[in-house]
Amino acid sequence: MGFRYGAITKVWDIKPVSNTRTDLRISISRKNQESGEFEDEFSGFVSCYGTAAAAKAAKLNKGDKIRLGDVDVTNRYDKPSNTTYTNYKVFSLYTEGETLPERTGSVFV
C-alpha cells in the first residue's frame, strides 16, 4: 500500500513539537501472499502539520492504528554533503471509528 491516502499505519512513537506540528514514527505493512507474513512497506518519521492534525496526532498512543489522509512528500539535495533529505508530511489522519472521506479527484485541463 505504501505511504499514500488511505494507508493503514501503526504508530510507534509520538512527539508533540508545537501546537501546529506533531512528529510520529509509523510503519505500513502488507501481507506477503506467498509466505503469509507481514512485510514493512514504509517505516519512518512523519510530521503532522496544521492545528487539527497535530492535536489529533498528539493524543495518539503507542500501538494505535490510523489511516493517512492528505499527505505530501518532498525532498531536498544538499550538494556540499552529497545528501538527499526526504520529508513526509501528514495534513489529515483518521483514527479507528472515523470514516475516511471519498476521494473525488481533480480533472486535468
N, CA, C and O of each residue as an XYZ file, in Angstrom:
436
protein
N       0.828     -1.189      0.000
C       0.000      0.000      0.000
C       0.870      1.250      0.000
O       0.546      2.203     -0.708
N       1.938      1.287      0.746
C       2.852      2.417      0.742
C       2.314      3.654      1.433
O       1.228      3.639      2.011
N       3.087      4.718      1.366
C       2.755      5.996      2.010
C       1.820      6.761      1.093
O       2.267      7.464      0.187
N       0.510      6.623      1.329
C      -0.470      7.284      0.476
C      -1.787      7.451      1.217
O      -1.962      6.949      2.327
N      -2.712      8.169      0.581
C      -4.040      8.400      1.130
C      -4.717      7.066      1.422
O      -4.755      6.185      0.564
N      -5.247      6.919      2.622
C      -5.984      5.714      2.994
C      -5.139      4.593      3.562
O      -5.686      3.583      4.005
N      -3.823      4.740      3.564
C      -2.953      3.677      4.079
C      -3.165      3.502      5.586
O      -3.272      4.480      6.325
N      -3.223      2.250      6.024
C      -3.349      1.950      7.451
C      -1.943      1.863      8.029
O      -1.093      1.138      7.513
N      -1.706      2.607      9.100
C      -0.374      2.650      9.700
C      -0.450      2.314     11.187
O      -1.484      2.480     11.834
N       0.666      1.842     11.697
C       0.787      1.603     13.131
C       1.712      2.673     13.704
O       2.771      2.951     13.142
N       1.311      3.269     14.818
C       2.073      4.338     15.453
C       3.039      3.731     16.469
O       2.630      2.948     17.326
N       4.320      4.090     16.372
C       5.342      3.566     17.270
C       5.852      4.608     18.258
O       6.317      4.261     19.343
N       5.765      5.888     17.885
C       6.271      6.936     18.767
C       5.564      8.249     18.443
O       5.250      8.515     17.283
N       5.314      9.063     19.455
C       4.627     10.341     19.310
C       5.465     11.424     19.977
O       5.888     11.276     21.124
N       5.704     12.527     19.243
C       6.490     13.621     19.816
C       5.854     14.965     19.434
O       6.107     15.479     18.345
N       5.031     15.535     20.325
C       4.483     16.867     20.048
C       5.622     17.896     19.994
O       6.464     17.947     20.891
N       5.639     18.706     18.943
C       6.685     19.708     18.760
C       6.139     21.104     19.038
O       6.783     21.910     19.709
N       4.937     21.384     18.513
C       4.275     22.672     18.753
C       2.774     22.449     18.596
O       2.333     21.320     18.381
N       1.987     23.522     18.701
C       0.541     23.332     18.550
C       0.137     23.131     17.086
O      -1.025     22.842     16.803
N       1.081     23.280     16.156
C       0.780     23.050     14.740
C       1.616     21.924     14.135
O       1.559     21.700     12.926
N       2.383     21.221     14.947
C       3.206     20.119     14.425
C       3.428     19.053     15.487
O       3.802     19.356     16.620
N       3.193     17.796     15.104
C       3.496     16.638     15.934
C       4.226     15.625     15.058
O       3.778     15.313     13.955
N       5.342     15.117     15.549
C       6.100     14.114     14.807
C       5.705     12.720     15.271
O       5.533     12.478     16.465
N       5.562     11.806     14.316
C       5.225     10.419     14.606
C       6.241      9.495     13.962
O       6.817      9.821     12.923
N       6.461      8.347     14.577
C       7.191      7.256     13.927
C       6.135      6.205     13.624
O       5.462      5.708     14.527
N       5.997      5.868     12.336
C       4.945      4.944     11.913
C       5.526      3.838     11.037
O       6.661      3.924     10.569
N       4.722      2.801     10.827
C       5.079      1.775      9.847
C       3.823      1.367      9.095
O       2.714      1.404      9.628
N       4.026      0.976      7.840
C       2.961      0.483      6.986
C       3.405     -0.885      6.500
O       4.502     -1.028      5.960
N       2.560     -1.893      6.685
C       2.908     -3.265      6.299
C       1.899     -3.817      5.317
O       0.776     -3.325      5.208
N       2.319     -4.851      4.602
C       1.398     -5.575      3.731
C       1.659     -7.057      3.913
O       2.756     -7.460      4.299
N       0.659     -7.859      3.636
C       0.777     -9.303      3.802
C       1.351     -9.922      2.532
O       0.821     -9.716      1.440
N       2.438    -10.684      2.679
C       3.030    -11.405      1.566
C       2.126    -12.595      1.260
O       1.919    -13.454      2.117
N       1.591    -12.650      0.046
C       0.637    -13.688     -0.320
C       1.260    -15.080     -0.337
O       0.556    -16.068     -0.128
N       2.562    -15.175     -0.582
C       3.228    -16.480     -0.631
C       3.556    -17.018      0.757
O       3.307    -18.188      1.047
N       4.110    -16.170      1.609
C       4.544    -16.629      2.925
C       3.477    -16.439      4.010
O       3.507    -17.111      5.041
N       2.535    -15.521      3.769
C       1.523    -15.220      4.781
C       2.021    -14.280      5.864
O       1.269    -13.930      6.773
N       3.282    -13.866      5.780
C       3.886    -12.960      6.757
C       3.674    -11.505      6.345
O       3.521    -11.199      5.162
N       3.667    -10.613      7.336
C       3.572     -9.192      7.047
C       4.964     -8.615      6.846
O       5.891     -8.932      7.591
N       5.107     -7.756      5.822
C       6.382     -7.124      5.491
C       6.208     -5.614      5.500
O       5.198     -5.097      5.021
N       7.197     -4.902      6.048
C       7.136     -3.443      6.064
C       7.276     -2.888      4.653
O       8.165     -3.287      3.902
N       6.384     -1.962      4.303
C       6.495     -1.228      3.045
C       7.048      0.164      3.301
O       7.719      0.748      2.449
N       6.758      0.685      4.483
C       7.258      2.002      4.874
C       7.469      1.983      6.368
O       6.637      1.468      7.115
N       8.569      2.535      6.800
C       8.835      2.688      8.219
C       9.674      3.943      8.372
O      10.769      4.038      7.819
N       9.159      4.902      9.124
C       9.925      6.121      9.279
C       9.177      7.178     10.062
O       8.143      6.926     10.681
N       9.740      8.369     10.008
C       9.205      9.505     10.738
C       8.388     10.384      9.804
O       8.777     10.620      8.660
N       7.250     10.867     10.299
C       6.408     11.799      9.558
C       6.068     12.953     10.482
O       6.080     12.815     11.705
N       5.764     14.091      9.878
C       5.333     15.268     10.651
C       3.890     15.570     10.302
O       3.532     15.683      9.130
N       3.063     15.701     11.335
C       1.657     16.069     11.164
C       1.559     17.579     11.306
O       1.886     18.134     12.355
N       1.107     18.242     10.242
C       1.049     19.702     10.211
C      -0.378     20.207     10.265
O      -1.302     19.551      9.784
N      -0.549     21.373     10.854
C      -1.849     22.009     10.983
C      -2.389     21.783     12.380
O      -2.080     20.775     13.016
N      -3.180     22.702     12.853
C      -3.695     22.637     14.213
C      -4.468     21.355     14.470
O      -4.240     20.689     15.480
N      -5.384     20.997     13.569
C      -6.232     19.813     13.782
C      -5.423     18.520     13.725
O      -5.561     17.669     14.604
N      -4.586     18.361     12.709
C      -3.808     17.129     12.560
C      -2.795     16.974     13.693
O      -2.622     15.876     14.223
N      -2.130     18.057     14.062
C      -1.138     17.999     15.136
C      -1.789     17.645     16.468
O      -1.246     16.846     17.231
N      -2.954     18.236     16.751
C      -3.652     17.956     18.012
C      -4.136     16.512     18.064
O      -4.015     15.851     19.095
N      -4.682     16.024     16.956
C      -5.166     14.641     16.915
C      -4.001     13.665     17.073
O      -4.113     12.671     17.791
N      -2.880     13.951     16.398
C      -1.705     13.090     16.489
C      -1.121     13.084     17.903
O      -0.645     12.051     18.374
N      -1.157     14.225     18.574
C      -0.603     14.324     19.929
C      -1.377     13.463     20.924
O      -0.831     13.065     21.953
N      -2.648     13.171     20.624
C      -3.483     12.370     21.523
C      -3.354     10.863     21.272
O      -3.942     10.062     21.999
N      -2.588     10.476     20.245
C      -2.431      9.053     19.944
C      -1.576      8.358     20.993
O      -0.817      9.000     21.719
N      -1.707      7.049     21.061
C      -0.887      6.228     21.942
C      -0.055      5.271     21.112
O      -0.430      4.904     19.998
N       1.064      4.876     21.660
C       1.915      3.896     21.000
C       1.082      2.637     20.730
O       0.393      2.136     21.619
N       1.157      2.138     19.498
C       0.415      0.941     19.118
C      -0.902      1.223     18.430
O      -1.503      0.311     17.861
N      -1.375      2.485     18.466
C      -2.613      2.832     17.776
C      -2.449      2.647     16.273
O      -1.346      2.750     15.734
N      -3.572      2.372     15.606
C      -3.589      2.301     14.149
C      -4.394      3.480     13.633
O      -5.451      3.816     14.168
N      -3.870      4.105     12.574
C      -4.537      5.248     11.960
C      -4.542      5.054     10.447
O      -3.784      4.250      9.905
N      -5.415      5.810      9.779
C      -5.405      5.886      8.316
C      -4.877      7.264      7.937
O      -5.243      8.272      8.542
N      -4.019      7.292      6.933
C      -3.496      8.562      6.449
C      -4.527      9.258      5.585
O      -5.217      8.623      4.786
N      -4.626     10.568      5.750
C      -5.472     11.386      4.892
C      -4.600     12.053      3.851
O      -3.891     11.382      3.100
N      -4.650     13.367      3.806
C      -3.841     14.117      2.846
C      -2.376     14.089      3.273
O      -2.046     14.405      4.416
N      -1.506     13.709      2.344
C      -0.076     13.585      2.622
C       0.735     14.267      1.523
O       0.225     14.551      0.439
N       1.994     14.520      1.823
C       2.904     15.128      0.859
C       4.311     14.602      1.131
O       4.684     14.367      2.281
N       5.075     14.424      0.080
C       6.472     14.003      0.204
C       7.323     14.987     -0.583
O       7.083     15.226     -1.767
N       8.313     15.551      0.082
C       9.237     16.467     -0.587
C      10.661     16.023     -0.286
O      10.915     15.332      0.701
N      11.586     16.428     -1.149
C      12.988     16.154     -0.833
C      13.852     17.334     -1.257
O      13.463     18.174     -2.069
N      15.037     17.355     -0.670
C      15.992     18.437     -0.910
C      17.380     17.813     -0.976
O      17.751     17.004     -0.126
N      18.133     18.196     -1.989
C      19.504     17.694     -2.144
C      20.476     18.741     -1.641
O      20.422     19.899     -2.056
N      21.373     18.331     -0.739
C      22.405     19.210     -0.210
C      23.719     18.840     -0.895
O      24.339     17.826     -0.574
N      24.126     19.675     -1.838
C      25.306     19.379     -2.649
C      26.603     19.251     -1.843
O      27.368     18.317     -2.084
N      26.880     20.167     -0.882
C      28.133     20.046     -0.132
C      28.286     18.712      0.617
O      29.387     18.166      0.703
N      27.192     18.202      1.147
C      27.293     16.943      1.897
C      26.891     15.733      1.057
O      26.963     14.596      1.523
N      26.460     15.985     -0.202
C      26.048     14.912     -1.109
C      24.951     14.049     -0.480
O      24.989     12.821     -0.544
N      23.960     14.736      0.137
C      22.892     14.049      0.867
C      21.528     14.536      0.393
O      21.330     15.730      0.166
N      20.596     13.607      0.247
C      19.218     13.958     -0.070
C      18.370     13.775      1.185
O      18.408     12.722      1.821
N      17.612     14.800      1.532
C      16.724     14.763      2.688
C      15.286     14.621      2.184
O      14.858     15.382      1.316
N      14.546     13.663      2.717
C      13.154     13.444      2.329
C      12.255     13.743      3.517
O      12.499     13.273      4.628
N      11.214     14.530      3.272
C      10.270     14.920      4.316
C       8.895     14.345      4.005
O       8.371     14.531      2.907
N       8.313     13.643      4.978
C       6.981     13.064      4.851
C       6.041     13.883      5.720
O       6.226     13.975      6.933
N       5.027     14.480      5.089
C       4.101     15.359      5.795
C       2.695     14.770      5.760
O       2.264     14.217      4.748
N       1.986     14.898      6.884
C       0.604     14.440      7.001
C      -0.237     15.648      7.393
O       0.054     16.322      8.381
N      -1.290     15.920      6.608
C      -2.155     17.068      6.872
C      -3.504     16.658      7.460
O      -4.219     17.488      8.022
N      -3.848     15.372      7.327
C      -5.063     14.856      7.963
C      -4.873     13.371      8.216
O      -4.206     12.678      7.448
N      -5.471     12.889      9.308
C      -5.393     11.474      9.661
C      -6.696     11.066     10.315
O      -7.440     11.898     10.836
N      -6.960      9.765     10.278
C      -8.231      9.248     10.771
C      -7.975      8.092     11.724
O      -7.245      7.155     11.400
N      -8.579      8.168     12.895
C      -8.427      7.123     13.896
C      -9.502      6.067     13.693
O     -10.417      6.243     12.888
N      -9.383      4.953     14.441
C     -10.374      3.890     14.335
C     -11.752      4.442     14.666
O     -11.921      5.197     15.623
N     -12.723      4.058     13.868
C     -14.087      4.529     14.072
C     -14.446      5.739     13.235
O     -15.626      6.048     13.070
N     -13.445      6.432     12.702
C     -13.715      7.577     11.836
C     -13.781      7.108     10.384
O     -13.041      6.213      9.977
N     -14.664      7.716      9.618
C     -14.833      7.355      8.215
C     -13.881      8.160      7.341
O     -13.791      9.382      7.456
N     -13.186      7.462      6.481
C     -12.278      8.105      5.533
C     -13.114      8.709      4.406
O     -13.875      7.985      3.762
N     -12.996     10.017      4.147
C     -13.795     10.642      3.085
C     -13.448     10.073      1.705
O     -12.310      9.681      1.447
N     -14.444     10.039      0.838
C     -14.231      9.605     -0.543
C     -13.324     10.596     -1.260
O     -13.430     11.805     -1.055
N     -12.441     10.084     -2.092
C     -11.604     10.946     -2.920
C     -12.356     11.238     -4.207
O     -12.794     10.306     -4.882
N     -12.514     12.486     -4.558
C     -13.229     12.825     -5.780
C     -12.276     13.032     -6.937
O     -12.677     12.916     -8.095
N     -11.025     13.336     -6.648
C     -10.044     13.550     -7.719
C     -10.267     14.879     -8.404
O     -11.298     15.526     -8.219
N      -9.311     15.268     -9.181
C      -9.417     16.513     -9.923
C      -9.262     16.207    -11.410
O      -8.688     15.189    -11.794
N      -9.776     17.093    -12.219
C      -9.712     16.932    -13.666
C      -8.593     17.797    -14.191
O      -8.527     18.991    -13.899
N      -7.711     17.192    -14.967
C      -6.625     17.970    -15.586
C      -7.159     18.618    -16.847
O      -7.819     17.972    -17.660
N      -6.872     19.893    -17.001
C      -7.350     20.631    -18.179
C      -6.172     21.000    -19.038
O      -6.343     21.628    -20.083
